[in-house]
Amino acid sequence: MTRQKKLRGERRRIRNLKRELTELSKKLTTPRSTSSTYKGYDAFHFRMFELIGEFDLIPRRKKRDFLQEIINLVSNLHNLKTSKESGYRVMCYFFLPHMEYMIVSIFYTKAGLDDFYRGLYHSGRFEKEMIPIVDPNYLQREWQINVPSYLEVKGYHCNFKARENETMWLIGNLS
């Protein structure tokens, strides 16, 4: 029986990542333009292999904790919005179970969010290869993830070879 390789510095890397998330959740970023048709956005990318290393070696429990931290970041940024910033849409998206990368985005206008969806659906491939998950409690049941009720959740089963047996999730202000 072969032992699974140990990941060196795992605690330190996860602790540093949690510190970074705490810093990001303290204030909202500001847009480069105040136009209502501004399509820009800010995004925080978390590429797990670059940040932690062999992410597959990390136990599911720790992955779940990190995913909960990401959702808490979205929730905190949502709660920081003032009446002037009420049009901002904060969301995250990621793939389970591998979680190679996670992205937290802040769209400053509805036009920016619409542009994101236009890019997602541009070739018609998304509708063909992504099957909506209709169970609203899937993340709670399968991953024990708590999503605040004011955040929307959309999940999709991936139906193409590159991401077989994976699910894509969008969580936040999705409309």
ZAFI-286710 format. One record per residue: residue number from 1; z, x, y of N, C-alpha, C in turn; chain. Coordinates in steps of 0.001 Angstrom, whole numbers, plus 500000, padded with zeros to 6 digits. Atoms other than C-alpha are relative to their C-alpha. Example, Ala and Ser with C-alpha at 12.3 -4.5 7.8 and 13.67 -1.06 7.14 Angstrom:
REM residues 2
NODE  num     n_z     n_x     n_y    ca_z    ca_x    ca_y     c_z     c_x     c_y  cadena
NODE    1  500000  500890  498810  507800  512300  495500  500000  500900  501200       A
NODE    2  499940  499180  498810  507140  513670  498940  500730  499230  501090       A
END
This chain:
REM residues 175
NODE  num     n_z     n_x     n_y    ca_z    ca_x    ca_y     c_z     c_x     c_y  cadena
NODE    1  500000  500835  498821  500000  500000  500000  500000  500881  501244       A
NODE    2  500092  499198  498775  498961  501452  503347  500717  499302  501138       A
NODE    3  499296  500537  498834  501065  501018  506420  499055  499864  501171       A
NODE    4  500818  500182  498806  499545  499677  509592  500413  501018  501052       A
NODE    5  499758  498996  498980  499212  502261  512330  500870  499427  501118       A
NODE    6  499107  500419  498934  501882  502092  515018  499369  500303  501359       A
NODE    7  500518  499810  498647  500949  501696  518683  501072  500691  500841       A
NODE    8  499044  499231  499198  502688  504339  520785  500040  499485  501441       A
NODE    9  499842  500404  498609  504061  503319  524178  499796  498521  500250       A
NODE   10  500253  501445  499883  503688  499605  523497  500959  499336  500985       A
NODE   11  499007  500626  499104  506911  498582  525261  499744  500354  501457       A
NODE   12  500242  499540  498626  506153  500671  528335  498754  499332  500572       A
NODE   13  501244  500611  499516  502602  499328  528623  500184  498521  500303       A
NODE   14  499770  501431  499784  503695  495712  528261  500929  499797  501200       A
NODE   15  499082  500096  498867  506561  496242  530725  499257  500236  501319       A
NODE   16  500787  499723  498791  504146  497751  533288  499061  498850  500325       A
NODE   17  500895  501132  499802  501734  494874  532782  500759  498794  500549       A
NODE   18  499178  501106  499493  504508  492324  533336  500409  500253  501449       A
NODE   19  499680  499653  498610  505518  494173  536516  498818  499705  500913       A
NODE   20  501212  500257  499215  501938  493971  537751  499801  498495  500196       A
NODE   21  500131  501456  499893  501851  490215  537016  501009  499441  500994       A
NODE   22  498974  500438  499061  505094  489743  538940  499566  500289  501437       A
NODE   23  500478  499649  498661  503606  491561  541943  498868  499076  500436       A
NODE   24  501137  500863  499667  500419  489480  541803  500437  498578  500332       A
NODE   25  499563  501385  499807  502401  486235  541733  500798  499783  501282       A
NODE   26  499201  500136  498788  504163  486920  545042  499243  499399  501176       A
NODE   27  500758  500583  498883  501328  485948  547387  498553  499764  499593       A
NODE   28  501406  500315  500223  497883  484391  547398  499126  500971  500784       A
NODE   29  500947  499170  499264  494926  486515  548362  499304  499134  501047       A
NODE   30  500665  500768  498947  492972  485511  551463  498496  500166  499872       A
NODE   31  501462  499925  500119  489255  484684  551524  499395  500865  501098       A
NODE   32  500700  499192  499019  486759  486864  553323  499300  499138  501042       A
NODE   33  500659  500926  499076  485260  483766  554994  500765  498683  499999       A
NODE   34  499315  501298  499922  486669  480437  556184  499030  498830  499927       A
NODE   35  501006  501049  500107  483435  478480  555731  500268  499111  498787       A
NODE   36  499776  500918  501116  483684  475369  553533  498957  500173  498901       A
NODE   37  501026  499757  501011  480524  476487  551715  500113  501403  499401       A
NODE   38  499776  498643  500512  481920  479955  550960  500150  499950  498485       A
NODE   39  499990  500022  501471  481272  480657  547272  500781  501162  499404       A
NODE   40  499275  498841  500495  483400  483767  547023  501306  499619  499332       A
NODE   41  498720  500191  500674  486507  484124  544947  500613  501366  499731       A
NODE   42  499341  498775  500440  489032  486720  543879  500384  499816  498549       A
NODE   43  499660  500082  501416  489717  487536  540277  500802  501226  499598       A
NODE   44  499208  498922  500591  492260  489604  538419  499578  500093  498537       A
NODE   45  500488  499804  501362  490820  491043  535200  501038  500780  499204       A
NODE   46  499077  499314  500898  493059  492014  532327  499245  500305  498712       A
NODE   47  500699  499562  501210  491099  493992  529737  501053  500641  499102       A
NODE   48  498853  499608  500810  493621  494335  526973  499841  501390  499390       A
NODE   49  500177  498689  500622  492077  497396  525310  500281  501116  501004       A
NODE   50  499753  498982  498976  492170  499342  528586  501466  500059  500405       A
NODE   51  498623  500052  499513  495668  498181  529537  501027  500359  498938       A
NODE   52  498991  499827  501045  497449  498305  526202  499518  500921  498894       A
NODE   53  500509  499188  501107  495183  500085  523740  499588  499092  498855       A
NODE   54  500352  500778  501191  494782  498761  520224  500750  498669  500006       A
NODE   55  499336  501288  499821  495643  495169  521110  500165  499263  498674       A
NODE   56  499879  500638  501319  495059  494083  517494  501271  500425  499278       A
NODE   57  498778  499520  500640  498121  496131  516492  501259  499324  500552       A
NODE   58  498849  500670  499394  500395  494072  518746  500251  498684  499272       A
NODE   59  499683  501240  500722  502199  491236  516950  499651  498753  500814       A
NODE   60  500391  501265  499376  501156  487658  517678  501078  499497  500972       A
NODE   61  498905  500439  499145  504594  486929  519182  499911  500635  501386       A
NODE   62  500108  499310  498710  504092  489548  521901  498738  499580  500749       A
NODE   63  501214  500516  499363  500542  488345  522543  500286  498638  500622       A
NODE   64  499642  501330  499492  501927  484827  522943  500829  500130  501270       A
NODE   65  499167  499787  498815  504546  486079  525413  499145  500436  501192       A
NODE   66  500852  499541  498915  501883  487859  527440  499119  498866  500505       A
NODE   67  500812  501146  499598  499663  484781  527436  500821  499017  500830       A
NODE   68  499122  500870  499219  502608  482727  528679  500212  500576  501396       A
NODE   69  499855  499345  498687  503062  485277  531488  498768  499745  500875       A
NODE   70  501236  500265  499256  499410  484797  532507  499998  498561  500518       A
NODE   71  499958  501404  499594  499840  481011  532577  501066  499795  501074       A
NODE   72  498969  500062  498959  503048  481451  534586  499468  500554  501323       A
NODE   73  500625  499457  498791  501052  483591  537063  499133  498935  500663       A
NODE   74  500846  501072  499460  498531  480753  537472  500881  498923  500632       A
NODE   75  499076  501016  499493  501400  478301  537921  500653  500446  501312       A
NODE   76  499361  499482  498787  503152  480507  540506  499023  500030  501175       A
NODE   77  500998  499972  498931  499949  481016  542492  499670  498584  500457       A
NODE   78  500237  501401  499654  499325  477256  542358  501125  499480  500904       A
NODE   79  498846  500475  499234  502835  476622  543706  500120  500676  501363       A
NODE   80  499942  499297  498713  502382  479140  546545  499061  499397  501042       A
NODE   81  500987  500558  499069  499532  477139  548093  500693  499164  501070       A
NODE   82  499503  500794  498881  500342  475755  551521  499034  498835  500221       A
NODE   83  500900  501125  499723  498762  472608  552974  498625  500511  500469       A
NODE   84  501263  499401  499562  496113  474835  554582  499199  500540  498808       A
NODE   85  500641  499411  501180  495358  476386  551170  499866  499006  498847       A
NODE   86  500003  501000  501075  495415  473115  549220  498657  499888  499290       A
NODE   87  501323  500047  500623  491675  473387  548526  499735  501157  499044       A
NODE   88  500177  498871  500910  492126  476657  546632  500154  499506  498566       A
NODE   89  499870  500317  501421  491604  476397  542881  500354  501275  499262       A
NODE   90  499523  498845  500752  493546  478801  540694  499845  499677  498518       A
NODE   91  500183  500249  501426  492580  479118  537038  499940  501310  499234       A
NODE   92  500182  498847  500866  492551  481488  534098  499121  499588  498832       A
NODE   93  500787  500267  501185  490220  481764  531160  500083  501196  499063       A
NODE   94  499815  498984  501037  490439  483667  527900  499527  499449  498664       A
NODE   95  500371  500365  501365  489456  483640  524235  501179  500275  499078       A
NODE   96  498977  499815  501025  491899  483177  521371  499308  500100  498644       A
NODE   97  498711  499328  500074  492984  484654  518986  499978  501450  500473       A
NODE   98  500066  498559  499737  491715  488110  520008  500437  500405  501398       A
NODE   99  499575  499728  498623  492357  487957  523782  499568  501387  500477       A
NODE  100  500473  498688  499542  490157  490991  524536  500177  500153  501499       A
NODE  101  499798  499971  498555  490312  490091  528195  500392  498609  500473       A
NODE  102  499600  501244  499358  491815  487443  530408  499704  500153  501481       A
NODE  103  500352  499954  498593  490738  486549  533900  500741  498889  500731       A
NODE  104  499369  500976  499111  492758  484811  536615  499155  499998  501269       A
NODE  105  500885  500117  498836  490496  483519  539400  500589  499060  501033       A
NODE  106  499632  500873  498886  491193  482034  542804  498705  499654  500720       A
NODE  107  501192  500491  499300  488301  479943  544112  500487  499367  501297       A
NODE  108  499506  500451  498705  488730  479298  547831  499443  498656  500426       A
NODE  109  500619  501273  499636  486412  476288  548055  499470  499315  498747       A
NODE  110  500615  500759  501094  484995  473560  545840  498620  500576  499686       A
NODE  111  501320  499392  500189  481600  475222  546375  500089  501233  499095       A
NODE  112  499805  498830  500851  482944  478406  544773  500235  499614  498553       A
NODE  113  499740  500473  501359  484248  476508  541755  498736  499417  499383       A
NODE  114  501267  500567  500490  480972  474595  541433  499024  501109  499621       A
NODE  115  500866  498868  500301  479119  477910  541531  500408  500664  498676       A
NODE  116  499501  499466  501270  481322  479196  538683  499482  499159  498837       A
NODE  117  500471  500884  501066  480470  476145  536561  498481  500054  499851       A
NODE  118  501459  499881  500063  476779  476444  537465  499625  501253  499202       A
NODE  119  500247  498766  500755  476875  480013  536128  500342  499847  498523       A
NODE  120  499581  500213  501388  478695  478914  532982  498974  499181  499234       A
NODE  121  500928  500919  500664  476172  476188  532216  498532  500324  500253       A
NODE  122  501360  499764  499477  473030  477857  533636  498888  499923  498965       A
NODE  123  501102  499965  500963  470995  478277  530443  500039  498845  499003       A
NODE  124  499858  501097  500960  472216  475202  528562  500599  500461  498680       A
NODE  125  499449  499440  501237  473591  477517  525877  501462  499586  499790       A
NODE  126  498576  500325  500097  477225  476661  526674  500202  498659  499297       A
NODE  127  499845  501331  500593  476819  472958  525796  499630  499991  498522       A
NODE  128  500443  499951  501395  475049  473847  522536  500991  500739  499112       A
NODE  129  499207  499106  500838  477431  476536  521326  501507  499876  500182       A
NODE  130  498575  500183  499777  480804  475396  522644  500366  498539  499752       A
NODE  131  499599  501353  500372  482435  472350  521060  501366  499718  500633       A
NODE  132  498720  500292  499337  485189  470739  523197  501118  499700  499000       A
NODE  133  498802  500304  500783  488687  470625  521721  500650  498793  500665       A
NODE  134  499478  501229  499401  490014  467123  522246  501521  499885  499889       A
NODE  135  498554  500051  500177  493605  467797  521158  500694  500670  501191       A
NODE  136  499377  499403  498820  495601  468304  524394  501203  500891  499674       A
NODE  137  498811  499221  500368  498542  469858  522512  499675  501193  499105       A
NODE  138  500413  498920  500890  496546  472512  520642  500730  501315  500319       A
NODE  139  499322  498743  499627  497968  475480  522603  501492  499929  499711       A
NODE  140  498574  500174  500259  501503  474091  522317  500282  500104  498499       A
NODE  141  499770  500046  501446  501195  473489  518586  499665  501329  499316       A
NODE  142  500466  498795  500701  499247  476587  517515  500597  501294  500539       A
NODE  143  499531  498753  499391  500567  479193  519965  501367  499868  500674       A
NODE  144  498720  500265  499329  503794  477619  521323  499943  500414  501473       A
NODE  145  500210  499704  498579  502419  477986  524859  500349  498755  500804       A
NODE  146  499646  501118  499120  503904  475793  527591  499153  500060  501262       A
NODE  147  500834  500099  498812  501442  474701  530243  500573  498884  500864       A
NODE  148  499465  501048  499126  502876  472833  533250  499040  498811  500082       A
NODE  149  500809  501226  500019  501664  469229  533477  499004  499922  501157       A
NODE  150  500910  500056  498859  500014  469788  536897  498785  500917  499831       A
NODE  151  501169  499164  500280  497583  472343  535390  499147  499338  498930       A
NODE  152  500918  500580  500977  494510  471081  533560  499707  501034  498918       A
NODE  153  500311  499132  501128  493606  472490  530140  498714  499507  499353       A
NODE  154  501222  500304  500741  490146  472604  528576  499798  501097  498973       A
NODE  155  500238  499038  501066  489447  474250  525258  498686  499725  499305       A
NODE  156  501286  500115  500684  486241  474925  523345  500009  500880  498755       A
NODE  157  500235  499193  501200  485519  476067  519792  498671  500704  500177       A
NODE  158  501239  499236  499877  482924  478824  519835  499183  499802  498728       A
NODE  159  500871  500301  501123  479980  478009  517620  498819  500974  499966       A
NODE  160  501062  499000  500092  478003  481264  517731  500579  501251  499363       A
NODE  161  499585  498884  500847  478124  484445  515667  500946  501001  500672       A
NODE  162  499201  498964  499335  479583  486841  518228  501464  499606  500159       A
NODE  163  498626  500457  499800  482710  484709  518686  500381  498938  498978       A
NODE  164  499696  500945  501059  482953  482898  515403  501521  499913  499795       A
NODE  165  498571  500261  500222  486402  481353  514749  500860  500307  501216       A
NODE  166  499235  499801  498776  487468  481817  518363  499954  498728  500840       A
NODE  167  499987  501110  499060  488376  479331  521059  500051  500567  501417       A
NODE  168  499984  499609  498582  487755  479621  524801  500853  498985  500738       A
NODE  169  499086  500875  499267  490371  478203  527180  499857  500206  501494       A
NODE  170  499964  500013  498548  490290  477290  530849  501274  499244  500381       A
NODE  171  498735  500629  499611  493679  476521  532435  500181  500170  501503       A
NODE  172  499737  499935  498563  494445  475652  536042  499449  498797  500725       A
NODE  173  500612  501060  499185  492846  473608  538827  498510  500010  499688       A
NODE  174  501360  499916  500529  489585  472897  537029  499014  499060  500669       A
NODE  175  500951  500926  499372  488118  470139  539193  500104  500053  501508       A
END
